[in-house]
Amino acid sequence: MISTIVVVALSGAVGATMRHTVNVGDVRYFGHGYPWGTMIVNIGERGATSQALCYLFGSVILGILALIAGRWIMRSIAS
């Protein structure tokens, strides 16, 4: 029982240290504008990196396409 608690406590300490290290490196590399370190850690620990990247790029591409379509519609209405 005690050995299980010690293992869980040590694992939590290692995980927290790694998360903190990624966040500190993120701030040094990218600055304070967006919490990229948190996103990197959350995607990495879920093990769904490819799904998350597909969602990220898909939403960006769809957002750009929606912007282009909106501009096209507004220009056709205005002219």
N, C-alpha and C positions, 0 to 999 in steps of 0.2 A: 504494500500500500504506500509506504513512505517512498520507496524507490520510484514508483510511478509518478508521484507528486514531484519528486526531484527532476525526473526526466521531462515532465511537462513544463516545469518552471525554467529549466535550462533551454528547452526548445523555444519557449516564448521569449526568453532573453536574446537568443541568437536571432530569431525572426525580427524582433523589435530593433536590434542593432543593424541588421541588414536593411530594413525599411528606412531607418534614419540615415544610413550611409547613402542610399539611393536618393533620398530627398535632398540631402546636403549637396551631393554632386549635381543634381538637377538645378538647384538654385545657382550654383556656381557656373554651370554651363549655359542655361537658358535664361536665368534671371528670375525675378519675382512675378512676372506677368501671368503665368498659368502654372498650375501644379502638375507639371508633366511627370514628376517622380511618383506621385500618388497614382496616376493613371498607369504608368509603367508597372508598378508593383501590383496593382489590382488586376491588371490583365494577365501578368505573368503568374500570379499565384492561383488564378482560376484554371490555368492550363488551356484556355480557349483563345490562344493568341491569334490563330488564323481566322476564327469566327469574329473576333473583335476587330481585326484589321479589315475584314470584308465589310463589316458593318460601318466602320469609320470611313473607308474609302467610298462605299456605296452611298452613304448619307452625304458626303461631300459632292460626289458626282451628281446625285439627284438634286442637291441644292443648287448647283451651278446650272443644271438643265432647267430647273424651275425659274431661276433668274432670267435665263435667256428666253424662255417661253413667255414669261411675264412682260419682258421688254418688247418682244415681238408683237404680242397682243396689244399692248398700249400704243405702240407705233402704228399698228394697222387701224386702231380706233381713231387715233389723232389725225391721221392723214386722209 
